[in-house]
Amino acid sequence: MHNFCTLFDSNYLTRALVMYRSLEKTGEDFTLYAVCFDDLAYQVLLKCNLPKLVAIPLDVFESPELRAVKGQRTAGEYCWTCTSHVIRYVLDTYGVLEVTYLDADLCFYEKPSLLLQEFECSGASVLITSHRYTPRYDQSATSGIYCVQFMTFKADERGLAVLQWWQDRCLEWCFNRIEDGKFGDQKYLDDWLQRFDGVHALQHIGGGVAPWNVQQYEVSERSTKLYVNDFPLVFYHYHGFKQYLDNTVDLGGYQLSPAVRDLLYRPYVQALASEKEIVMSVLPGFNRGRVTKPVSWKTPLRNLRRRLKGEFNEYKCL
């Protein structure tokens, strides 16, 4: 049994449901603890009656310390502030020995056990994953060396020491700007391998494939299984993906090969549509997760620039 946790609001609900179904499809034995950042997400999850998911309402999760800083931060910044606290909440409340945090816009293609076995063999208490940027997209200096996307903490002395330090730092400062070497909750991870004992950086390239690094790999399908180079693809991070009200999707401003579009993004768009139908069956009229397409005088220039660089990824859904 593996324990996972995540957080999201109703705008990310269908993405979280795609992630949950993908975990089920791998055959992994798991429980996913989901902190719902609005009541709509919580009520839908209760109605969906998912056997391996524990829905947690925001007012039950929030501590006085979190409420004290909530008004000082945007909704996104507050979610970042809460990530470490969600991990600690699950460890403390449910008495599990370890828990792995998952961003809600991940999708799994193989059992995460493949990654967690490496972590167990390392003898570490904390697992982090590198961005592994393609050089043209390297944002290590601003967004950090490591990505808060798939992180495991053991409830032992070393794991809790790292987690408590991270919780304290995020309460002090967690904003969507670069300041004094900090950015959100993520730049804090940069020196963990040096600062703390018992931290392991994932080596398996099948964990942490994302639009900022997929250009380095050959993505292929072999006997219905997806691979990056010769490694099984464990999960893909659909960062930057947007759905617009005009039924257009934007896969993000990165160079994506035809194989990545066909093997990863097209099935993902279809899976989101399927989950939306399921949500609408329990809550008619649900229409969260889509946003108005930003349009300005700069839009044609931006689109032209992206086309010239092979990074224009908008298309109309059927």
N, C-alpha and C positions, 0 to 999 in steps of 0.2 A: 504494500500500500504506500503510495506516494501522496504527499500533501502539497497542494498548490494554493496560492492566493493571488487575487487580482483586485483591481478597483476600476470602476467606470460609472458613467451616468447613462441616461437613456439614449444620448446621442451615439454612444459606442455600444449599445446593447446588442445589435445584430452582429457586430464584430466579435464581441465576447461569446455570443452563442456559437458562432462559427468555430472559435477556438475550442469551446467545450466539446462540440461534436467531433472536432478533429482529434482531440484527446481520446474520446470514446472509440473512434475508428481504429486507433492504434492498438487497442486491446489492453492498454495500460490500466492497472488497478489504482484508482486515485480518488481523492476528494478535492474539489475545488471550492475554496472559501472566497466568496465574492462580496466585497463591500460596495454597496450601491450608493452612489453619490446623489441620487434623487429618488423620490418615492415611486415615481413611475417605473423605473428600472426594477425596484424591489417588488412592486406588485405584479409586474409581468413575470418575473422569475418564479414567484409563488404560484402563479397560475399555470406556468409551464411544467411545474412539478418534475424537475430534473433530479434523478435519483442520486447523482454523484456531486451535486452542487449544494452548498450551504449559503443561502442569501443572508446578508447581514445589513440591516438598515443603518443609515449614516448616524442617526442620533444615538444608537446603541454603541457604535464604534468610537465616536468622538470623545476625546478626553478634554478636561478643562484647559490644558496647555494648548491643545490644537485650536479650541474655540477662541482662545485669547489672541491668536495670530491670524485667524481666518479673515477678519475684516481688512487686514493689511495687504492681502494678496488676491490676485485674480483667481478665477476658477481653476485655470490650468496650473498656476503656481501652487494653489492649495492642494491639488492632487499630488504634485511632486512632493510637497511638504509631508503629505500623509503616507507616502509609499513605505518608508521605514517603519512607521507606526502600525501600518496594516500587518506587516510581517511580525512585529512584536505582539500585536493583539492576538493573532492566530496562535503563536507559540504559547502565550500565557493563558488564553481563554480555553483553548482546546487541548492543552497539555501534550502537544505533539513534540517529537524529538527533533524534527527538522521540518522546514517548509521552504518551498521554492516560489519566489515571486515571479509572475508572468505578466507582461504587458498584454492588454486586452486585444491588441491587433496582431497577435501571433497566430500562426496556423501550423499545426503539427502534421508531419508526414511519416514519422517513425516514433517509436516509444521514446519519451525523454529519459527512460532508464539508460539508454546508450550514453547519455551525457552524465547522468548521475552516478553511473558505475565508475567513470573516470574520476569524478569528485571523491567517491568513497575510497578508491585506490590511492588517491593523493594523501590521505590522512589529514586533510584540512578541515576547517570548521566553517569556512565561507567560500562560496563559489561565485566568481564574477566572469563576465564575458566581454571580450574586446570588440570594438567596432570593426577592426580589420579593414579600415578604409581602403578603397581603391585610391591610388595617389592623387588622381584628379579631384577627388571628393574629400580629401583628408581635412577633417575639422577637429583634429585632436586638440589643437591649441585652444579652441573655443568651446566645443561641445564635450570634450573629454576623450581619454584613451579608451575607457570602458563604457558600456551601455547599460543603463538600468532597464533590462528587458527580461533577463532570465538569471535570477540570483538565488542562491541557496544559503540558508543560515541554519546551523545546528544550535540547539538550545543548551550548549555547553559554555564553559567559562570564556573560551576564546571567541566563540561566535557571538555571545551576548555582549562582550566588551566592544567588538566592532560595531554591532548594531546600535548599542546605546550611544556610542560616539557619533554615529551617523544621525540618529534621532535628534540629539542635542544640536548638532550643526544645522540641521534642516529647520529646527524651531528658531534658531538665531537668524538664519538667512537662507532664503530659497526663492529666487526671483528669476524671471525670464530675461536676464541680461548678464553681460560679462562684467564682473567687478572684482578686483583684487584676486584674480585667479580663480574665481568661483563662477559657476553657471548652474542654476537650478539645483537639483539634488545630485547631479551627475559628476561634476568635476571633483567632488569630494572623494571619488573613488580612485583618482589618478595615482596616489602614492600608497594605496593600501598594502601592496605587496612588500613595501619597505617599512611602512608605519606599524603594521600589525603582524603578529605571528599567526599562522594557520589560514592564510588566504591563498586560494588557488585560482589561476586564470585558465579558463577552459581552452583546451588545445584542439578538440574535435571541430573541424571546419563545418560540419553539418549542423552545428548549433550556432545561430547568430548570423545566418545568411540574410541579407537585407539589401535594399536598393542602393545603398552607398558602397557595397562591396561585391555585389553579384557579378560585376563586369570581369572580375578576376577568375571566374570559374566557368567551366563547361557544365551547363545544366542539361540533364538528359533523363529519359525514361527507359528503364530496363525491366521488362517483365512486370509492368504496372508500378514499379518502385521508382522514386525520383532520386537522382544522384547529383552531387556537386563534385566534379572531377570523379574520383573513384570512391567517394565517401557517401553513405546514405544521407539524404537531406532529412534532418530531424525537425527543424522548424524554420519558417521564413517569417520575417518581421515586415508587415505591410505598412511601414511608416510612410507618411506623406500621401497616402491614398485618400482621395476625396470623392464624394458623391454630391452632385449638384441638383438643384430643383428642376432644371431643364432636362433631367435624365441623362446628363453627361457625366462620365467618370474621368478623373485625372489620376493617373498612376504615380504622379510625382515627377519632379524635374531631374531625373537621372537617365542615363543611357541604358536602355533595356533591350536585350536581344530578342529576336522572334521566338526563340525557345522559352525564354523567361516569360514573355507575354502569354504564349499559348499554354505552357505547362503550369504556370503559377497564377498569373493574374486573371485570365479568363475563367478558370474554375472558381477562383475566389469571388469574383463578381457574381457568378451564378449561385454560389453558396450563400452570399449575403442576401440575394433576392429570395432564396428559399426560406431563410430564417425570417425575413420580413413577413412573408406569407404566414408563417407559423405564429409570429407575434400578433399579426392582425386577426388571426382566428380566435385569439383569446382576448384581444383588445382592438376591436374594429376602429379604424381611423388613425391608428398609430402611423406617424410619419416623421419620426426623429432620425437623425443621422445624415440628413441631406442639408446642404447649405446653399445660399445664393452665390452664384458665380461672381467673383469680384471683376468688375469691368471699369477701366479708366482709359484715358488717352494713351497710357503706356502699354495697354494690353496687346495691341498688334505688334509692337516692337518686341515685347517680351516673348510672344509666341514665335515670331520670326527668329529671334535669337536662339530659342530652344530648338526650333526645327533645324537650323544650321548646325547646331551642336549634336543633333540626334537625340534630343531630350524632350521632344514634344510628345506627350503621352495621353492626350485627351481624345476620347471618342464617345460616340453616342451609343447608349445601350438599346438593344432591340426591345 
